[in-house]
Amino acid sequence: MSGLEGGLIEMGMWSLGIGAVGAALAGIFLANTDMCLPKGASASLEHLEDADLRSTTDDGKVIKAKSLWEKNGAVVMAVRRPG
């Protein structure tokens, strides 16, 4: 193997190594950001106040969310996990 061939092989190995490091960094970056995820829509007040709330202690009790803030203020947070 001549010096030129050895240099080309060594340069090719360096290129593969740099490419692997770049791919690893890109993977880490994309896994830890939400750039590719769709943005969630905000719910309107009309939609929230019409929601049925079911009791966790009394199985048959269902109230409208609007009743929570009709007389007193209330903060309601609803989270739906995908899946």
N, C-alpha and C positions, 0 to 999 in steps of 0.2 A: 504494500500500500504506500503510495507516495504521500508526501507532505500535503499536497493539495487535497487529496481524497480524505485524509485524516482530518484536515481542517473543516471540510464540508460536513463530515459526519458530526464533528464536535459542534459546529454551528447549528446543525439540525437538532441535536440534543438540547442545546440551550434554548432554541425556539420552542421545542416541545415543553420544556420545563417552565418557561415564561408563560406559555399559553395555558398550562395547567394551573399555575398560580393565578393568572387572570380569571380563569373560569371559576376557580374556588372563591375568589374575592367577589365576583359578580353574583355567584350563588348566595353567598352570605348576605350581601347587600339586599338582594331581591327578597330573601326569606325574612328579613327583618324590617321591611318597609311595606306600606300598603299602596304603593304606586299603581299596581296592576289590579287592585280590588275595586269593585264597583262601590260607589258611595251610597249610603243609606238615605232614604227619603224621610223628611220630617213629617210627623203626623199633625194634622190640623186639629184645632180645639174641638170642632164639631165631631170629628171622628173619635177623639178620645172620650168626650163626654157621653157618647152613645155606647161605649164598651161595657160589656157585662163583666162584673167582678164576682168571682165565686169564692166563697169562704173556704179556708183551709181547715176549719174546725167543725163547721156545720155544713154537711154535704148538700143540703137542699137550699141553702141561702144564696140568693143571687141578687146583687144590687147594681144599679147603673153608676158608672164612675162619676157622673155629674153630681150625685147626691153627696159626694165627699166634700165638695167645695161650694155647695149652694149656700150654706149658712156660715161656714168657717173656711178659712184658707187651707189648702192642702197641696202637697207636692207629691206627684205620682210619677214613678218611673217604670216603664214597661220594657222588658228586654226579651226578645225572642231569639233563642240560639238556633242556628241552622241545624237541620238534621233530625 
